[in-house]
Amino acid sequence: MASTDKPEDNKGFAEKNEASFPILSDPSKEMCEAYGVMSSWGFANRWTYYIDPEGIVVKIDKDVDPRTAGADLLADLQSLGVPPAN
């Protein structure tokens, strides 16, 4: 997960939501601009990039709904053949 928020904001978000994964902080928006997710309003779009172990983008989901994002992510990983976590 990546966010254009400051590291301390991401830390607070992760703690509040009991995230079990790191959140990349990109306040300069350099990485978000490189991936093309910045909107014309200056906000990052909620897109999911699926990157394989070789670093190749194998899928981009540009229709992310925060209400179903977890289930959608799992379904996409399964369709890409990613084995379930132990």
PDB file of N, CA, C and O in Angstrom:
ATOM      1  N   MET A   1       0.849  -1.168   0.000  1.00  0.00           N
ATOM      2  CA  MET A   1       0.000   0.000   0.000  1.00  0.00           C
ATOM      3  C   MET A   1       0.890   1.226   0.000  1.00  0.00           C
ATOM      4  O   MET A   1       1.916   1.265   0.680  1.00  0.00           O
ATOM      5  N   ALA A   2       0.495   2.210  -0.759  1.00  0.00           N
ATOM      6  CA  ALA A   2       1.227   3.475  -0.815  1.00  0.00           C
ATOM      7  C   ALA A   2       0.255   4.625  -0.611  1.00  0.00           C
ATOM      8  O   ALA A   2      -0.918   4.548  -0.979  1.00  0.00           O
ATOM      9  N   SER A   3       0.764   5.682  -0.021  1.00  0.00           N
ATOM     10  CA  SER A   3      -0.047   6.851   0.263  1.00  0.00           C
ATOM     11  C   SER A   3       0.807   8.091   0.070  1.00  0.00           C
ATOM     12  O   SER A   3       2.020   8.055   0.275  1.00  0.00           O
ATOM     13  N   THR A   4       0.176   9.184  -0.325  1.00  0.00           N
ATOM     14  CA  THR A   4       0.892  10.450  -0.434  1.00  0.00           C
ATOM     15  C   THR A   4       0.958  11.171   0.917  1.00  0.00           C
ATOM     16  O   THR A   4       1.451  12.296   1.002  1.00  0.00           O
ATOM     17  N   ASP A   5       0.466  10.528   1.956  1.00  0.00           N
ATOM     18  CA  ASP A   5       0.516  11.121   3.292  1.00  0.00           C
ATOM     19  C   ASP A   5       1.919  11.009   3.889  1.00  0.00           C
ATOM     20  O   ASP A   5       2.747  10.226   3.422  1.00  0.00           O
ATOM     21  N   LYS A   6       2.166  11.801   4.924  1.00  0.00           N
ATOM     22  CA  LYS A   6       3.448  11.786   5.623  1.00  0.00           C
ATOM     23  C   LYS A   6       3.592  10.469   6.397  1.00  0.00           C
ATOM     24  O   LYS A   6       2.586   9.858   6.759  1.00  0.00           O
ATOM     25  N   PRO A   7       4.838  10.020   6.657  1.00  0.00           N
ATOM     26  CA  PRO A   7       5.052   8.763   7.377  1.00  0.00           C
ATOM     27  C   PRO A   7       4.316   8.681   8.718  1.00  0.00           C
ATOM     28  O   PRO A   7       3.778   7.630   9.068  1.00  0.00           O
ATOM     29  N   GLU A   8       4.292   9.786   9.464  1.00  0.00           N
ATOM     30  CA  GLU A   8       3.622   9.752  10.771  1.00  0.00           C
ATOM     31  C   GLU A   8       2.107   9.577  10.618  1.00  0.00           C
ATOM     32  O   GLU A   8       1.469   8.946  11.460  1.00  0.00           O
ATOM     33  N   ASP A   9       1.534  10.130   9.552  1.00  0.00           N
ATOM     34  CA  ASP A   9       0.106   9.934   9.297  1.00  0.00           C
ATOM     35  C   ASP A   9      -0.173   8.472   8.924  1.00  0.00           C
ATOM     36  O   ASP A   9      -1.152   7.882   9.382  1.00  0.00           O
ATOM     37  N   ASN A  10       0.694   7.901   8.092  1.00  0.00           N
ATOM     38  CA  ASN A  10       0.528   6.497   7.711  1.00  0.00           C
ATOM     39  C   ASN A  10       0.684   5.575   8.913  1.00  0.00           C
ATOM     40  O   ASN A  10      -0.027   4.577   9.032  1.00  0.00           O
ATOM     41  N   LYS A  11       1.613   5.908   9.802  1.00  0.00           N
ATOM     42  CA  LYS A  11       1.802   5.100  11.011  1.00  0.00           C
ATOM     43  C   LYS A  11       0.537   5.120  11.854  1.00  0.00           C
ATOM     44  O   LYS A  11       0.093   4.075  12.330  1.00  0.00           O
ATOM     45  N   GLY A  12      -0.048   6.299  12.042  1.00  0.00           N
ATOM     46  CA  GLY A  12      -1.288   6.418  12.806  1.00  0.00           C
ATOM     47  C   GLY A  12      -2.423   5.645  12.156  1.00  0.00           C
ATOM     48  O   GLY A  12      -3.195   4.979  12.846  1.00  0.00           O
ATOM     49  N   PHE A  13      -2.531   5.727  10.823  1.00  0.00           N
ATOM     50  CA  PHE A  13      -3.558   4.986  10.092  1.00  0.00           C
ATOM     51  C   PHE A  13      -3.363   3.483  10.288  1.00  0.00           C
ATOM     52  O   PHE A  13      -4.322   2.758  10.553  1.00  0.00           O
ATOM     53  N   ALA A  14      -2.113   3.016  10.156  1.00  0.00           N
ATOM     54  CA  ALA A  14      -1.813   1.592  10.300  1.00  0.00           C
ATOM     55  C   ALA A  14      -2.154   1.106  11.709  1.00  0.00           C
ATOM     56  O   ALA A  14      -2.735   0.033  11.872  1.00  0.00           O
ATOM     57  N   GLU A  15      -1.798   1.882  12.712  1.00  0.00           N
ATOM     58  CA  GLU A  15      -2.090   1.498  14.097  1.00  0.00           C
ATOM     59  C   GLU A  15      -3.599   1.474  14.349  1.00  0.00           C
ATOM     60  O   GLU A  15      -4.112   0.534  14.955  1.00  0.00           O
ATOM     61  N   LYS A  16      -4.297   2.491  13.893  1.00  0.00           N
ATOM     62  CA  LYS A  16      -5.747   2.591  14.096  1.00  0.00           C
ATOM     63  C   LYS A  16      -6.480   1.415  13.448  1.00  0.00           C
ATOM     64  O   LYS A  16      -7.447   0.891  14.001  1.00  0.00           O
ATOM     65  N   ASN A  17      -6.005   1.007  12.265  1.00  0.00           N
ATOM     66  CA  ASN A  17      -6.671  -0.053  11.509  1.00  0.00           C
ATOM     67  C   ASN A  17      -6.012  -1.420  11.670  1.00  0.00           C
ATOM     68  O   ASN A  17      -6.371  -2.381  10.990  1.00  0.00           O
ATOM     69  N   GLU A  18      -5.034  -1.492  12.589  1.00  0.00           N
ATOM     70  CA  GLU A  18      -4.330  -2.743  12.881  1.00  0.00           C
ATOM     71  C   GLU A  18      -3.798  -3.402  11.604  1.00  0.00           C
ATOM     72  O   GLU A  18      -3.941  -4.609  11.407  1.00  0.00           O
ATOM     73  N   ALA A  19      -3.186  -2.590  10.745  1.00  0.00           N
ATOM     74  CA  ALA A  19      -2.621  -3.094   9.491  1.00  0.00           C
ATOM     75  C   ALA A  19      -1.459  -4.031   9.792  1.00  0.00           C
ATOM     76  O   ALA A  19      -0.636  -3.754  10.665  1.00  0.00           O
ATOM     77  N   SER A  20      -1.398  -5.127   9.073  1.00  0.00           N
ATOM     78  CA  SER A  20      -0.325  -6.109   9.261  1.00  0.00           C
ATOM     79  C   SER A  20       0.663  -6.045   8.098  1.00  0.00           C
ATOM     80  O   SER A  20       1.341  -7.028   7.798  1.00  0.00           O
ATOM     81  N   PHE A  21       0.740  -4.898   7.453  1.00  0.00           N
ATOM     82  CA  PHE A  21       1.609  -4.725   6.301  1.00  0.00           C
ATOM     83  C   PHE A  21       2.148  -3.295   6.307  1.00  0.00           C
ATOM     84  O   PHE A  21       1.548  -2.407   6.912  1.00  0.00           O
ATOM     85  N   PRO A  22       3.269  -3.076   5.640  1.00  0.00           N
ATOM     86  CA  PRO A  22       3.830  -1.723   5.609  1.00  0.00           C
ATOM     87  C   PRO A  22       3.054  -0.811   4.659  1.00  0.00           C
ATOM     88  O   PRO A  22       2.456  -1.263   3.682  1.00  0.00           O
ATOM     89  N   ILE A  23       3.079   0.468   4.971  1.00  0.00           N
ATOM     90  CA  ILE A  23       2.470   1.472   4.109  1.00  0.00           C
ATOM     91  C   ILE A  23       3.575   2.416   3.644  1.00  0.00           C
ATOM     92  O   ILE A  23       4.206   3.097   4.453  1.00  0.00           O
ATOM     93  N   LEU A  24       3.798   2.448   2.352  1.00  0.00           N
ATOM     94  CA  LEU A  24       4.814   3.317   1.770  1.00  0.00           C
ATOM     95  C   LEU A  24       4.312   4.753   1.805  1.00  0.00           C
ATOM     96  O   LEU A  24       3.168   5.030   1.445  1.00  0.00           O
ATOM     97  N   SER A  25       5.167   5.654   2.236  1.00  0.00           N
ATOM     98  CA  SER A  25       4.810   7.064   2.281  1.00  0.00           C
ATOM     99  C   SER A  25       5.484   7.789   1.118  1.00  0.00           C
ATOM    100  O   SER A  25       6.699   7.696   0.941  1.00  0.00           O
ATOM    101  N   ASP A  26       4.697   8.503   0.336  1.00  0.00           N
ATOM    102  CA  ASP A  26       5.186   9.208  -0.850  1.00  0.00           C
ATOM    103  C   ASP A  26       4.681  10.656  -0.847  1.00  0.00           C
ATOM    104  O   ASP A  26       3.961  11.057  -1.761  1.00  0.00           O
ATOM    105  N   PRO A  27       5.053  11.451   0.181  1.00  0.00           N
ATOM    106  CA  PRO A  27       4.536  12.820   0.240  1.00  0.00           C
ATOM    107  C   PRO A  27       5.011  13.700  -0.915  1.00  0.00           C
ATOM    108  O   PRO A  27       4.360  14.699  -1.221  1.00  0.00           O
ATOM    109  N   SER A  28       6.117  13.361  -1.559  1.00  0.00           N
ATOM    110  CA  SER A  28       6.582  14.146  -2.712  1.00  0.00           C
ATOM    111  C   SER A  28       5.787  13.793  -3.975  1.00  0.00           C
ATOM    112  O   SER A  28       5.848  14.506  -4.977  1.00  0.00           O
ATOM    113  N   LYS A  29       5.041  12.682  -3.914  1.00  0.00           N
ATOM    114  CA  LYS A  29       4.202  12.184  -5.011  1.00  0.00           C
ATOM    115  C   LYS A  29       5.016  11.706  -6.212  1.00  0.00           C
ATOM    116  O   LYS A  29       4.464  11.486  -7.289  1.00  0.00           O
ATOM    117  N   GLU A  30       6.318  11.545  -6.030  1.00  0.00           N
ATOM    118  CA  GLU A  30       7.200  11.122  -7.113  1.00  0.00           C
ATOM    119  C   GLU A  30       6.848   9.715  -7.612  1.00  0.00           C
ATOM    120  O   GLU A  30       6.733   9.493  -8.818  1.00  0.00           O
ATOM    121  N   MET A  31       6.679   8.778  -6.692  1.00  0.00           N
ATOM    122  CA  MET A  31       6.335   7.415  -7.082  1.00  0.00           C
ATOM    123  C   MET A  31       4.935   7.364  -7.685  1.00  0.00           C
ATOM    124  O   MET A  31       4.717   6.677  -8.683  1.00  0.00           O
ATOM    125  N   CYS A  32       3.997   8.073  -7.098  1.00  0.00           N
ATOM    126  CA  CYS A  32       2.623   8.089  -7.615  1.00  0.00           C
ATOM    127  C   CYS A  32       2.573   8.675  -9.019  1.00  0.00           C
ATOM    128  O   CYS A  32       1.823   8.195  -9.869  1.00  0.00           O
ATOM    129  N   GLU A  33       3.360   9.698  -9.261  1.00  0.00           N
ATOM    130  CA  GLU A  33       3.419  10.276 -10.606  1.00  0.00           C
ATOM    131  C   GLU A  33       4.030   9.278 -11.588  1.00  0.00           C
ATOM    132  O   GLU A  33       3.571   9.167 -12.725  1.00  0.00           O
ATOM    133  N   ALA A  34       5.066   8.548 -11.156  1.00  0.00           N
ATOM    134  CA  ALA A  34       5.714   7.558 -12.026  1.00  0.00           C
ATOM    135  C   ALA A  34       4.747   6.439 -12.418  1.00  0.00           C
ATOM    136  O   ALA A  34       4.816   5.912 -13.529  1.00  0.00           O
ATOM    137  N   TYR A  35       3.851   6.083 -11.506  1.00  0.00           N
ATOM    138  CA  TYR A  35       2.860   5.035 -11.794  1.00  0.00           C
ATOM    139  C   TYR A  35       1.601   5.589 -12.458  1.00  0.00           C
ATOM    140  O   TYR A  35       0.703   4.827 -12.816  1.00  0.00           O
ATOM    141  N   GLY A  36       1.533   6.900 -12.623  1.00  0.00           N
ATOM    142  CA  GLY A  36       0.408   7.503 -13.324  1.00  0.00           C
ATOM    143  C   GLY A  36      -0.891   7.556 -12.536  1.00  0.00           C
ATOM    144  O   GLY A  36      -1.967   7.636 -13.130  1.00  0.00           O
ATOM    145  N   VAL A  37      -0.814   7.513 -11.207  1.00  0.00           N
ATOM    146  CA  VAL A  37      -2.045   7.483 -10.413  1.00  0.00           C
ATOM    147  C   VAL A  37      -2.531   8.862  -9.951  1.00  0.00           C
ATOM    148  O   VAL A  37      -3.594   8.966  -9.339  1.00  0.00           O
ATOM    149  N   MET A  38      -1.766   9.912 -10.237  1.00  0.00           N
ATOM    150  CA  MET A  38      -2.175  11.234  -9.780  1.00  0.00           C
ATOM    151  C   MET A  38      -3.310  11.761 -10.647  1.00  0.00           C
ATOM    152  O   MET A  38      -3.240  11.738 -11.876  1.00  0.00           O
ATOM    153  N   SER A  39      -4.357  12.237  -9.979  1.00  0.00           N
ATOM    154  CA  SER A  39      -5.496  12.819 -10.701  1.00  0.00           C
ATOM    155  C   SER A  39      -5.181  14.270 -11.045  1.00  0.00           C
ATOM    156  O   SER A  39      -4.200  14.835 -10.561  1.00  0.00           O
ATOM    157  N   SER A  40      -6.006  14.856 -11.871  1.00  0.00           N
ATOM    158  CA  SER A  40      -5.810  16.262 -12.237  1.00  0.00           C
ATOM    159  C   SER A  40      -6.055  17.198 -11.055  1.00  0.00           C
ATOM    160  O   SER A  40      -5.686  18.371 -11.108  1.00  0.00           O
ATOM    161  N   TRP A  41      -6.675  16.690  -9.992  1.00  0.00           N
ATOM    162  CA  TRP A  41      -6.946  17.491  -8.789  1.00  0.00           C
ATOM    163  C   TRP A  41      -5.804  17.412  -7.787  1.00  0.00           C
ATOM    164  O   TRP A  41      -5.862  18.051  -6.736  1.00  0.00           O
ATOM    165  N   GLY A  42      -4.748  16.627  -8.098  1.00  0.00           N
ATOM    166  CA  GLY A  42      -3.603  16.519  -7.198  1.00  0.00           C
ATOM    167  C   GLY A  42      -3.704  15.416  -6.169  1.00  0.00           C
ATOM    168  O   GLY A  42      -2.856  15.319  -5.282  1.00  0.00           O
ATOM    169  N   PHE A  43      -4.725  14.583  -6.269  1.00  0.00           N
ATOM    170  CA  PHE A  43      -4.877  13.450  -5.359  1.00  0.00           C
ATOM    171  C   PHE A  43      -4.521  12.163  -6.089  1.00  0.00           C
ATOM    172  O   PHE A  43      -4.672  12.066  -7.307  1.00  0.00           O
ATOM    173  N   ALA A  44      -4.050  11.179  -5.335  1.00  0.00           N
ATOM    174  CA  ALA A  44      -3.750   9.876  -5.931  1.00  0.00           C
ATOM    175  C   ALA A  44      -5.040   9.080  -6.085  1.00  0.00           C
ATOM    176  O   ALA A  44      -5.836   8.987  -5.151  1.00  0.00           O
ATOM    177  N   ASN A  45      -5.239   8.510  -7.259  1.00  0.00           N
ATOM    178  CA  ASN A  45      -6.381   7.619  -7.474  1.00  0.00           C
ATOM    179  C   ASN A  45      -6.169   6.322  -6.695  1.00  0.00           C
ATOM    180  O   ASN A  45      -5.033   5.921  -6.444  1.00  0.00           O
ATOM    181  N   ARG A  46      -7.258   5.676  -6.318  1.00  0.00           N
ATOM    182  CA  ARG A  46      -7.179   4.378  -5.625  1.00  0.00           C
ATOM    183  C   ARG A  46      -7.098   3.272  -6.672  1.00  0.00           C
ATOM    184  O   ARG A  46      -8.113   2.706  -7.078  1.00  0.00           O
ATOM    185  N   TRP A  47      -5.900   2.982  -7.091  1.00  0.00           N
ATOM    186  CA  TRP A  47      -5.666   1.918  -8.052  1.00  0.00           C
ATOM    187  C   TRP A  47      -4.823   0.844  -7.393  1.00  0.00           C
ATOM    188  O   TRP A  47      -4.013   1.135  -6.512  1.00  0.00           O
ATOM    189  N   THR A  48      -5.009  -0.389  -7.814  1.00  0.00           N
ATOM    190  CA  THR A  48      -4.205  -1.498  -7.305  1.00  0.00           C
ATOM    191  C   THR A  48      -3.341  -2.031  -8.434  1.00  0.00           C
ATOM    192  O   THR A  48      -3.835  -2.404  -9.498  1.00  0.00           O
ATOM    193  N   TYR A  49      -2.041  -2.059  -8.178  1.00  0.00           N
ATOM    194  CA  TYR A  49      -1.081  -2.634  -9.118  1.00  0.00           C
ATOM    195  C   TYR A  49      -0.662  -3.995  -8.581  1.00  0.00           C
ATOM    196  O   TYR A  49      -0.286  -4.119  -7.416  1.00  0.00           O
ATOM    197  N   TYR A  50      -0.726  -5.006  -9.424  1.00  0.00           N
ATOM    198  CA  TYR A  50      -0.272  -6.342  -9.077  1.00  0.00           C
ATOM    199  C   TYR A  50       1.073  -6.538  -9.772  1.00  0.00           C
ATOM    200  O   TYR A  50       1.159  -6.515 -11.000  1.00  0.00           O
ATOM    201  N   ILE A  51       2.115  -6.729  -8.975  1.00  0.00           N
ATOM    202  CA  ILE A  51       3.484  -6.820  -9.484  1.00  0.00           C
ATOM    203  C   ILE A  51       4.032  -8.194  -9.125  1.00  0.00           C
ATOM    204  O   ILE A  51       4.018  -8.591  -7.960  1.00  0.00           O
ATOM    205  N   ASP A  52       4.516  -8.919 -10.134  1.00  0.00           N
ATOM    206  CA  ASP A  52       5.006 -10.282  -9.885  1.00  0.00           C
ATOM    207  C   ASP A  52       6.407 -10.248  -9.262  1.00  0.00           C
ATOM    208  O   ASP A  52       7.014  -9.182  -9.162  1.00  0.00           O
ATOM    209  N   PRO A  53       6.918 -11.406  -8.845  1.00  0.00           N
ATOM    210  CA  PRO A  53       8.231 -11.453  -8.192  1.00  0.00           C
ATOM    211  C   PRO A  53       9.379 -10.914  -9.054  1.00  0.00           C
ATOM    212  O   PRO A  53      10.420 -10.530  -8.521  1.00  0.00           O
ATOM    213  N   GLU A  54       9.199 -10.883 -10.378  1.00  0.00           N
ATOM    214  CA  GLU A  54      10.233 -10.336 -11.251  1.00  0.00           C
ATOM    215  C   GLU A  54      10.103  -8.823 -11.432  1.00  0.00           C
ATOM    216  O   GLU A  54      10.899  -8.211 -12.143  1.00  0.00           O
ATOM    217  N   GLY A  55       9.100  -8.222 -10.790  1.00  0.00           N
ATOM    218  CA  GLY A  55       8.905  -6.778 -10.869  1.00  0.00           C
ATOM    219  C   GLY A  55       8.069  -6.328 -12.041  1.00  0.00           C
ATOM    220  O   GLY A  55       8.052  -5.141 -12.367  1.00  0.00           O
ATOM    221  N   ILE A  56       7.366  -7.261 -12.694  1.00  0.00           N
ATOM    222  CA  ILE A  56       6.536  -6.934 -13.847  1.00  0.00           C
ATOM    223  C   ILE A  56       5.101  -6.684 -13.400  1.00  0.00           C
ATOM    224  O   ILE A  56       4.523  -7.490 -12.670  1.00  0.00           O
ATOM    225  N   VAL A  57       4.531  -5.569 -13.838  1.00  0.00           N
ATOM    226  CA  VAL A  57       3.129  -5.270 -13.542  1.00  0.00           C
ATOM    227  C   VAL A  57       2.276  -6.222 -14.375  1.00  0.00           C
ATOM    228  O   VAL A  57       2.293  -6.168 -15.605  1.00  0.00           O
ATOM    229  N   VAL A  58       1.528  -7.098 -13.695  1.00  0.00           N
ATOM    230  CA  VAL A  58       0.719  -8.096 -14.398  1.00  0.00           C
ATOM    231  C   VAL A  58      -0.756  -7.706 -14.464  1.00  0.00           C
ATOM    232  O   VAL A  58      -1.516  -8.275 -15.249  1.00  0.00           O
ATOM    233  N   LYS A  59      -1.157  -6.748 -13.651  1.00  0.00           N
ATOM    234  CA  LYS A  59      -2.547  -6.294 -13.682  1.00  0.00           C
ATOM    235  C   LYS A  59      -2.642  -4.948 -12.979  1.00  0.00           C
ATOM    236  O   LYS A  59      -1.928  -4.679 -12.012  1.00  0.00           O
ATOM    237  N   ILE A  60      -3.537  -4.109 -13.486  1.00  0.00           N
ATOM    238  CA  ILE A  60      -3.849  -2.832 -12.835  1.00  0.00           C
ATOM    239  C   ILE A  60      -5.363  -2.763 -12.677  1.00  0.00           C
ATOM    240  O   ILE A  60      -6.102  -2.856 -13.657  1.00  0.00           O
ATOM    241  N   ASP A  61      -5.815  -2.602 -11.443  1.00  0.00           N
ATOM    242  CA  ASP A  61      -7.242  -2.442 -11.174  1.00  0.00           C
ATOM    243  C   ASP A  61      -7.500  -0.957 -10.935  1.00  0.00           C
ATOM    244  O   ASP A  61      -7.091  -0.406  -9.913  1.00  0.00           O
ATOM    245  N   LYS A  62      -8.177  -0.314 -11.880  1.00  0.00           N
ATOM    246  CA  LYS A  62      -8.470   1.112 -11.773  1.00  0.00           C
ATOM    247  C   LYS A  62      -9.884   1.372 -11.265  1.00  0.00           C
ATOM    248  O   LYS A  62     -10.340   2.515 -11.233  1.00  0.00           O
ATOM    249  N   ASP A  63     -10.569   0.313 -10.871  1.00  0.00           N
ATOM    250  CA  ASP A  63     -11.952   0.436 -10.397  1.00  0.00           C
ATOM    251  C   ASP A  63     -12.048  -0.070  -8.958  1.00  0.00           C
ATOM    252  O   ASP A  63     -12.822  -0.982  -8.664  1.00  0.00           O
ATOM    253  N   VAL A  64     -11.259   0.525  -8.068  1.00  0.00           N
ATOM    254  CA  VAL A  64     -11.188   0.081  -6.678  1.00  0.00           C
ATOM    255  C   VAL A  64     -12.316   0.721  -5.867  1.00  0.00           C
ATOM    256  O   VAL A  64     -12.477   1.942  -5.851  1.00  0.00           O
ATOM    257  N   ASP A  65     -13.079  -0.121  -5.203  1.00  0.00           N
ATOM    258  CA  ASP A  65     -14.140   0.322  -4.303  1.00  0.00           C
ATOM    259  C   ASP A  65     -13.678   0.014  -2.881  1.00  0.00           C
ATOM    260  O   ASP A  65     -13.550  -1.158  -2.529  1.00  0.00           O
ATOM    261  N   PRO A  66     -13.422   1.032  -2.051  1.00  0.00           N
ATOM    262  CA  PRO A  66     -12.927   0.774  -0.694  1.00  0.00           C
ATOM    263  C   PRO A  66     -13.795  -0.200   0.116  1.00  0.00           C
ATOM    264  O   PRO A  66     -13.295  -0.887   1.005  1.00  0.00           O
ATOM    265  N   ARG A  67     -15.089  -0.255  -0.195  1.00  0.00           N
ATOM    266  CA  ARG A  67     -15.987  -1.157   0.556  1.00  0.00           C
ATOM    267  C   ARG A  67     -15.747  -2.621   0.228  1.00  0.00           C
ATOM    268  O   ARG A  67     -16.017  -3.490   1.057  1.00  0.00           O
ATOM    269  N   THR A  68     -15.240  -2.912  -0.975  1.00  0.00           N
ATOM    270  CA  THR A  68     -15.035  -4.308  -1.381  1.00  0.00           C
ATOM    271  C   THR A  68     -13.585  -4.593  -1.746  1.00  0.00           C
ATOM    272  O   THR A  68     -13.277  -5.660  -2.276  1.00  0.00           O
ATOM    273  N   ALA A  69     -12.697  -3.652  -1.468  1.00  0.00           N
ATOM    274  CA  ALA A  69     -11.303  -3.774  -1.912  1.00  0.00           C
ATOM    275  C   ALA A  69     -10.628  -5.047  -1.409  1.00  0.00           C
ATOM    276  O   ALA A  69      -9.889  -5.683  -2.159  1.00  0.00           O
ATOM    277  N   GLY A  70     -10.865  -5.427  -0.163  1.00  0.00           N
ATOM    278  CA  GLY A  70     -10.226  -6.632   0.383  1.00  0.00           C
ATOM    279  C   GLY A  70     -10.641  -7.887  -0.362  1.00  0.00           C
ATOM    280  O   GLY A  70      -9.793  -8.685  -0.762  1.00  0.00           O
ATOM    281  N   ALA A  71     -11.928  -8.063  -0.548  1.00  0.00           N
ATOM    282  CA  ALA A  71     -12.442  -9.238  -1.261  1.00  0.00           C
ATOM    283  C   ALA A  71     -12.012  -9.205  -2.726  1.00  0.00           C
ATOM    284  O   ALA A  71     -11.673 -10.241  -3.299  1.00  0.00           O
ATOM    285  N   ASP A  72     -12.026  -8.024  -3.328  1.00  0.00           N
ATOM    286  CA  ASP A  72     -11.598  -7.893  -4.723  1.00  0.00           C
ATOM    287  C   ASP A  72     -10.124  -8.247  -4.874  1.00  0.00           C
ATOM    288  O   ASP A  72      -9.733  -8.927  -5.822  1.00  0.00           O
ATOM    289  N   LEU A  73      -9.316  -7.785  -3.940  1.00  0.00           N
ATOM    290  CA  LEU A  73      -7.888  -8.079  -3.957  1.00  0.00           C
ATOM    291  C   LEU A  73      -7.646  -9.577  -3.885  1.00  0.00           C
ATOM    292  O   LEU A  73      -6.853 -10.121  -4.654  1.00  0.00           O
ATOM    293  N   LEU A  74      -8.323 -10.240  -2.969  1.00  0.00           N
ATOM    294  CA  LEU A  74      -8.179 -11.689  -2.827  1.00  0.00           C
ATOM    295  C   LEU A  74      -8.588 -12.411  -4.111  1.00  0.00           C
ATOM    296  O   LEU A  74      -7.888 -13.317  -4.564  1.00  0.00           O
ATOM    297  N   ALA A  75      -9.703 -12.018  -4.691  1.00  0.00           N
ATOM    298  CA  ALA A  75     -10.166 -12.646  -5.929  1.00  0.00           C
ATOM    299  C   ALA A  75      -9.166 -12.427  -7.066  1.00  0.00           C
ATOM    300  O   ALA A  75      -8.904 -13.340  -7.850  1.00  0.00           O
ATOM    301  N   ASP A  76      -8.611 -11.221  -7.155  1.00  0.00           N
ATOM    302  CA  ASP A  76      -7.631 -10.944  -8.198  1.00  0.00           C
ATOM    303  C   ASP A  76      -6.364 -11.768  -7.997  1.00  0.00           C
ATOM    304  O   ASP A  76      -5.811 -12.303  -8.957  1.00  0.00           O
ATOM    305  N   LEU A  77      -5.904 -11.870  -6.757  1.00  0.00           N
ATOM    306  CA  LEU A  77      -4.710 -12.675  -6.492  1.00  0.00           C
ATOM    307  C   LEU A  77      -4.945 -14.132  -6.868  1.00  0.00           C
ATOM    308  O   LEU A  77      -4.073 -14.775  -7.452  1.00  0.00           O
ATOM    309  N   GLN A  78      -6.115 -14.647  -6.535  1.00  0.00           N
ATOM    310  CA  GLN A  78      -6.445 -16.022  -6.892  1.00  0.00           C
ATOM    311  C   GLN A  78      -6.489 -16.199  -8.406  1.00  0.00           C
ATOM    312  O   GLN A  78      -5.997 -17.202  -8.923  1.00  0.00           O
ATOM    313  N   SER A  79      -7.072 -15.239  -9.124  1.00  0.00           N
ATOM    314  CA  SER A  79      -7.152 -15.348 -10.585  1.00  0.00           C
ATOM    315  C   SER A  79      -5.776 -15.259 -11.236  1.00  0.00           C
ATOM    316  O   SER A  79      -5.576 -15.757 -12.344  1.00  0.00           O
ATOM    317  N   LEU A  80      -4.832 -14.625 -10.550  1.00  0.00           N
ATOM    318  CA  LEU A  80      -3.461 -14.525 -11.049  1.00  0.00           C
ATOM    319  C   LEU A  80      -2.628 -15.742 -10.648  1.00  0.00           C
ATOM    320  O   LEU A  80      -1.453 -15.842 -11.002  1.00  0.00           O
ATOM    321  N   GLY A  81      -3.241 -16.662  -9.911  1.00  0.00           N
ATOM    322  CA  GLY A  81      -2.521 -17.878  -9.530  1.00  0.00           C
ATOM    323  C   GLY A  81      -1.621 -17.755  -8.327  1.00  0.00           C
ATOM    324  O   GLY A  81      -0.749 -18.597  -8.115  1.00  0.00           O
ATOM    325  N   VAL A  82      -1.820 -16.715  -7.532  1.00  0.00           N
ATOM    326  CA  VAL A  82      -1.013 -16.538  -6.327  1.00  0.00           C
ATOM    327  C   VAL A  82      -1.520 -17.493  -5.262  1.00  0.00           C
ATOM    328  O   VAL A  82      -2.709 -17.479  -4.941  1.00  0.00           O
ATOM    329  N   PRO A  83      -0.635 -18.334  -4.699  1.00  0.00           N
ATOM    330  CA  PRO A  83      -1.091 -19.278  -3.680  1.00  0.00           C
ATOM    331  C   PRO A  83      -1.510 -18.547  -2.398  1.00  0.00           C
ATOM    332  O   PRO A  83      -0.956 -17.498  -2.066  1.00  0.00           O
ATOM    333  N   PRO A  84      -2.487 -19.106  -1.686  1.00  0.00           N
ATOM    334  CA  PRO A  84      -2.934 -18.466  -0.436  1.00  0.00           C
ATOM    335  C   PRO A  84      -1.816 -18.458   0.611  1.00  0.00           C
ATOM    336  O   PRO A  84      -0.949 -19.332   0.616  1.00  0.00           O
ATOM    337  N   ALA A  85      -1.850 -17.473   1.481  1.00  0.00           N
ATOM    338  CA  ALA A  85      -0.869 -17.390   2.567  1.00  0.00           C
ATOM    339  C   ALA A  85      -1.118 -18.504   3.569  1.00  0.00           C
ATOM    340  O   ALA A  85      -2.252 -18.936   3.774  1.00  0.00           O
ATOM    341  N   ASN A  86      -0.075 -18.943   4.166  1.00  0.00           N
ATOM    342  CA  ASN A  86      -0.198 -20.006   5.194  1.00  0.00           C
ATOM    343  C   ASN A  86      -0.607 -19.433   6.513  1.00  0.00           C
ATOM    344  O   ASN A  86      -0.759 -20.171   7.486  1.00  0.00           O
TER     345      ASN A  86
END
